[in-house]
C-alpha cells in the first residue's frame, strides 16, 4: 500500500476504518500527518494506546466516528480496506469530497466505476 501511495513528508493521510492504527503509525513514521476514523470503541482504545506508547500523538489523531461522517476534504492520501458492499457508496463519497490530486489506496476491494491508475497484487491506486 505504501509503495503505491508514495506518501511524502507533511501530507495528510486518512485511514477509513483505521482498526488498530498500524497503517497510521507507518505513515506517521514516514513523516505524514494522520487521521484515523474508526467506529469500534475497542479498536479506538487500542490504536490510541499504541499511538501514545510510540509518542506519535502530535502526528496521529484517532477519531471515533463512522467513515461515512469522516471529513476527507483535506486528505492527500486515503488508505482503506473496504468490503464489497460499501465500495459503490464510498466511491461516490470520495469522488464528491476529495480534492483534485488526492490518492486513494485500496487493499483487496475495487470501486465499481473508478479506474485504478496502478495496481500491485491486491492493492489498487486511484487518483482524484
Secondary structure, 3 states (H helix, E strand, C coil): CHHHHCCCCCCEEEEECCCCCHHHHHHHHCCCEEEEEECCHHHHHHHHHHHHHCCCCCCEEEEECCHHHCCCCCCCEEEECCCHHHHHHHHHHHHHHCCCCCEEEEECCCCCCCCCCEEECCEEEEEC
